[in-house]
Amino acid sequence: MANVATITDTPSAGLHTYTVTATREGCGSNTASTSVTVQAPTAITGQPVSATKCAGESVTFSVSATGDGLTYQWRKNGANIPGATGSSLAIAAVAVADASRSTTRVRFK
């Protein structure tokens, strides 16, 4: 029957190594180790701010986030905007067709 050790506390972000030693009385022991990397939780620390612009003007939206290995995807009316994968979205000359609800999705790898 296997024995299970459960770790109930949440370790801090970073690399953690766990080691187990199995011993059989009179027969010696054997040790094995394994590692787990705990990533810091992703948090959006700065929301994009809405803007009102005249046709032809430029506008830039930005989002700031914390966490490891973040990726970004800007969306317009629920659809991904091709190539808009940075923390900022710049529109050089807005048009009436740009009036919409844009969102961004921040993910960690």
CYANA upper distance limits for C-alpha pairs under 8 A (distance plus 0.5 A):
 11 PRO  CA     38 VAL  CA      7.82
 12 SER  CA     38 VAL  CA      7.44
 12 SER  CA     40 ALA  CA      8.35
 13 ALA  CA     37 THR  CA      7.84
 13 ALA  CA     38 VAL  CA      5.24
 13 ALA  CA     39 GLN  CA      5.68
 13 ALA  CA     40 ALA  CA      5.67
 14 GLY  CA     37 THR  CA      6.08
 14 GLY  CA     38 VAL  CA      5.76
 14 GLY  CA     39 GLN  CA      7.00
 14 GLY  CA     40 ALA  CA      8.45
 15 LEU  CA     35 SER  CA      7.44
 15 LEU  CA     36 VAL  CA      6.48
 15 LEU  CA     37 THR  CA      4.92
 15 LEU  CA     38 VAL  CA      6.90
 16 HIS  CA     35 SER  CA      6.11
 16 HIS  CA     36 VAL  CA      5.95
 16 HIS  CA     37 THR  CA      6.68
 16 HIS  CA     38 VAL  CA      8.18
 17 THR  CA     33 SER  CA      7.34
 17 THR  CA     34 THR  CA      6.26
 17 THR  CA     35 SER  CA      4.77
 17 THR  CA     36 VAL  CA      6.98
 18 TYR  CA     33 SER  CA      6.12
 18 TYR  CA     34 THR  CA      5.97
 18 TYR  CA     35 SER  CA      6.55
 19 THR  CA     31 THR  CA      7.56
 19 THR  CA     32 ALA  CA      6.29
 19 THR  CA     33 SER  CA      4.72
 19 THR  CA     34 THR  CA      7.00
 20 VAL  CA     31 THR  CA      6.19
 20 VAL  CA     32 ALA  CA      6.03
 20 VAL  CA     33 SER  CA      6.79
 21 THR  CA     29 SER  CA      7.20
 21 THR  CA     30 ASN  CA      6.16
 21 THR  CA     31 THR  CA      4.75
 21 THR  CA     32 ALA  CA      7.02
 22 ALA  CA     29 SER  CA      5.97
 22 ALA  CA     30 ASN  CA      5.86
 22 ALA  CA     31 THR  CA      6.78
 23 THR  CA     27 CYS  CA      8.02
 23 THR  CA     28 GLY  CA      6.45
 23 THR  CA     29 SER  CA      4.65
 23 THR  CA     30 ASN  CA      7.05
 24 ARG  CA     28 GLY  CA      6.48
 24 ARG  CA     29 SER  CA      6.81
 39 GLN  CA     67 GLY  CA      7.88
 39 GLN  CA     68 ASP  CA      6.87
 40 ALA  CA     67 GLY  CA      5.94
 40 ALA  CA     68 ASP  CA      6.96
 41 PRO  CA     66 THR  CA      8.28
 41 PRO  CA     67 GLY  CA      6.25
 41 PRO  CA     68 ASP  CA      8.50
 42 THR  CA     65 ALA  CA      7.46
 42 THR  CA     66 THR  CA      6.09
 42 THR  CA     67 GLY  CA      5.01
 42 THR  CA     68 ASP  CA      7.95
 42 THR  CA     70 LEU  CA      8.46
 42 THR  CA    107 ARG  CA      7.95
 42 THR  CA    108 PHE  CA      7.32
 43 ALA  CA     65 ALA  CA      5.96
 43 ALA  CA     66 THR  CA      5.83
 43 ALA  CA     67 GLY  CA      7.22
 44 ILE  CA     63 VAL  CA      7.88
 44 ILE  CA     64 SER  CA      6.43
 44 ILE  CA     65 ALA  CA      4.66
 44 ILE  CA     66 THR  CA      7.00
 44 ILE  CA    106 VAL  CA      8.43
 45 THR  CA     63 VAL  CA      8.24
 45 THR  CA     64 SER  CA      5.95
 45 THR  CA     65 ALA  CA      5.57
 45 THR  CA     66 THR  CA      7.45
 46 GLY  CA     62 SER  CA      8.44
 46 GLY  CA     63 VAL  CA      5.86
 46 GLY  CA     64 SER  CA      5.21
 46 GLY  CA     65 ALA  CA      7.22
 47 GLN  CA     62 SER  CA      7.82
 47 GLN  CA     63 VAL  CA      5.72
 47 GLN  CA     64 SER  CA      7.40
 48 PRO  CA     61 PHE  CA      6.12
 48 PRO  CA     62 SER  CA      5.66
 48 PRO  CA     63 VAL  CA      5.67
 49 VAL  CA     61 PHE  CA      7.20
 49 VAL  CA     62 SER  CA      8.16
 50 SER  CA     61 PHE  CA      8.40
 51 ALA  CA     59 VAL  CA      8.12
 53 LYS  CA     57 GLU  CA      6.75
 53 LYS  CA     58 SER  CA      8.18
 53 LYS  CA     59 VAL  CA      7.94
 53 LYS  CA     94 VAL  CA      7.90
 54 CYS  CA     94 VAL  CA      7.81
 55 ALA  CA     93 ALA  CA      7.37
 55 ALA  CA     94 VAL  CA      5.75
 55 ALA  CA     95 ALA  CA      5.45
 55 ALA  CA     96 VAL  CA      7.06
 56 GLY  CA     92 ALA  CA      8.29
 56 GLY  CA     93 ALA  CA      4.78
 56 GLY  CA     94 VAL  CA      5.65
 56 GLY  CA     95 ALA  CA      6.88
 57 GLU  CA     92 ALA  CA      7.48
 57 GLU  CA     93 ALA  CA      5.44
 57 GLU  CA     94 VAL  CA      6.22
 58 SER  CA     90 ALA  CA      7.91
 58 SER  CA     91 ILE  CA      6.09
 58 SER  CA     92 ALA  CA      5.01
 58 SER  CA     93 ALA  CA      5.30
 58 SER  CA     94 VAL  CA      6.53
 59 VAL  CA     90 ALA  CA      6.35
 59 VAL  CA     91 ILE  CA      5.88
 59 VAL  CA     92 ALA  CA      7.15
 59 VAL  CA     93 ALA  CA      8.10
 59 VAL  CA     94 VAL  CA      7.77
 60 THR  CA     88 SER  CA      7.21
 60 THR  CA     89 LEU  CA      6.01
 60 THR  CA     90 ALA  CA      4.73
 60 THR  CA     91 ILE  CA      6.78
 61 PHE  CA     88 SER  CA      5.99
 61 PHE  CA     89 LEU  CA      5.61
 61 PHE  CA     90 ALA  CA      6.93
 62 SER  CA     87 SER  CA      6.27
 62 SER  CA     88 SER  CA      4.71
 62 SER  CA     89 LEU  CA      6.88
 63 VAL  CA     87 SER  CA      5.99
 63 VAL  CA     88 SER  CA      6.92
 63 VAL  CA    104 THR  CA      8.47
 64 SER  CA     87 SER  CA      7.13
 65 ALA  CA    106 VAL  CA      8.24
 66 THR  CA     70 LEU  CA      8.38
 67 GLY  CA    108 PHE  CA      7.49
 68 ASP  CA    108 PHE  CA      6.78
 68 ASP  CA    109 LYS  CA      8.00
 69 GLY  CA    108 PHE  CA      5.71
 69 GLY  CA    109 LYS  CA      5.75
 70 LEU  CA    106 VAL  CA      7.07
 70 LEU  CA    107 ARG  CA      5.95
 70 LEU  CA    108 PHE  CA      4.82
 70 LEU  CA    109 LYS  CA      6.85
 71 THR  CA     85 THR  CA      7.53
 71 THR  CA     86 GLY  CA      7.95
 71 THR  CA    106 VAL  CA      6.19
 71 THR  CA    107 ARG  CA      5.72
 71 THR  CA    108 PHE  CA      6.56
 71 THR  CA    109 LYS  CA      7.81
 72 TYR  CA     84 ALA  CA      8.31
 72 TYR  CA     85 THR  CA      5.30
 72 TYR  CA     86 GLY  CA      6.00
 72 TYR  CA     87 SER  CA      6.72
 72 TYR  CA    104 THR  CA      7.22
 72 TYR  CA    105 ARG  CA      6.16
 72 TYR  CA    106 VAL  CA      5.21
 72 TYR  CA    107 ARG  CA      7.03
 73 GLN  CA     80 ASN  CA      7.20
 73 GLN  CA     81 ILE  CA      7.93
 73 GLN  CA     84 ALA  CA      6.44
 73 GLN  CA     85 THR  CA      5.08
 73 GLN  CA     86 GLY  CA      7.54
 73 GLN  CA    104 THR  CA      5.95
 73 GLN  CA    105 ARG  CA      5.67
 73 GLN  CA    106 VAL  CA      7.22
 74 TRP  CA     80 ASN  CA      6.55
 74 TRP  CA     81 ILE  CA      6.30
 74 TRP  CA     84 ALA  CA      5.97
 74 TRP  CA     85 THR  CA      6.86
 74 TRP  CA     89 LEU  CA      7.75
 74 TRP  CA    102 SER  CA      7.61
 74 TRP  CA    103 THR  CA      6.29
 74 TRP  CA    104 THR  CA      4.63
 74 TRP  CA    105 ARG  CA      6.85
 75 ARG  CA     79 ALA  CA      5.66
 75 ARG  CA     80 ASN  CA      4.80
 75 ARG  CA     81 ILE  CA      5.72
 75 ARG  CA    102 SER  CA      5.96
 75 ARG  CA    103 THR  CA      5.58
 75 ARG  CA    104 THR  CA      6.20
 75 ARG  CA    105 ARG  CA      8.23
 76 LYS  CA     80 ASN  CA      6.96
 76 LYS  CA     81 ILE  CA      6.94
 76 LYS  CA    100 SER  CA      7.28
 76 LYS  CA    101 ARG  CA      6.63
 76 LYS  CA    102 SER  CA      4.89
 76 LYS  CA    103 THR  CA      6.94
 77 ASN  CA    100 SER  CA      6.96
 77 ASN  CA    101 ARG  CA      6.29
 77 ASN  CA    102 SER  CA      6.74
 78 GLY  CA    102 SER  CA      8.18
 78 GLY  CA    103 THR  CA      8.18
 80 ASN  CA     84 ALA  CA      8.41
 84 ALA  CA     89 LEU  CA      6.97
 94 VAL  CA     98 ASP  CA      6.59
 95 ALA  CA     99 ALA  CA      7.94
